[in-house]
Structures are given as structure tokens and as C-alpha cells.
Amino acid sequence: MTTLEEIASAHDVEPFRYVATNGIMAEEKAAWLARHFDLIGLSCDGPADIQNSQRPRWNGKGTSHIVERTAHVLREEGVEFQVRTTITAQVCTVRLTSPTISANSSRRRNPFEPVYIGAGLVLPPALALTSR
């Protein structure tokens, strides 16, 4: 980060540091991010059942409790963060964000984004336009 700050200072520019994360990390790492970034995008696709099915760990276990813990650490550290939700057909059928995560978010606007595969955009069938 020092190099970034030096370059920004040399050009009289205020640096803005942003990172997006799935939130699957140790509390110490979340605290480090909070101290080194101005805004953090935290991915959470909904209540625990949806989060756990759309973003499982490599071993198939759920991630919701870890993402909620990360959100709590970020809030306690005082960093601004937003909840990033990927829109899928499953998300469209329920409340769109986890109440726990959203309550911890410091942003009024939390982005909802379509599913991306590689460089392409993939709309869930429920949202795709069909020709008649």
C-alpha cells in the first residue's frame, strides 16, 4: 500500500482502496482488510440456506456463519462495506439479502448483480427475456 500512497501523493490524488471478497477468512484477516481498505464489497446471496447452497466451501459445508462473522468484524472495525448479492432464480424467490448481514452493512445501496461465467453475463431463467 505504501507504493500506492506514494504515487497518489506525487500526483495530488486521494487514493481510494476497494476490495470485493466472499468473506471466507479468519477474523484477523477481516480486521486487516478493515484497516487497509476504504470500502469492502462482501458477497452474501441471502439467508443461510441460499448462501450455503450457492457459495459452499470446497468441502461442501456452509459459509453463512463465516460471512456473518466477517461482517461483524468489519462493522466493529468501523470500515464501510456493502453487501454484494448475485441474482439467481433461487434468490428471486425469497428475501434478497440476509437480514443479519444487511443490518451490519454501512451502505444504503447494496448491489445486486447477475451471474457471470467467464467474461459473459448469464441471466437466470426467471429474469431472461423470451421472444414470442
Disulfide bonds with the S-S distance in Angstrom:
none
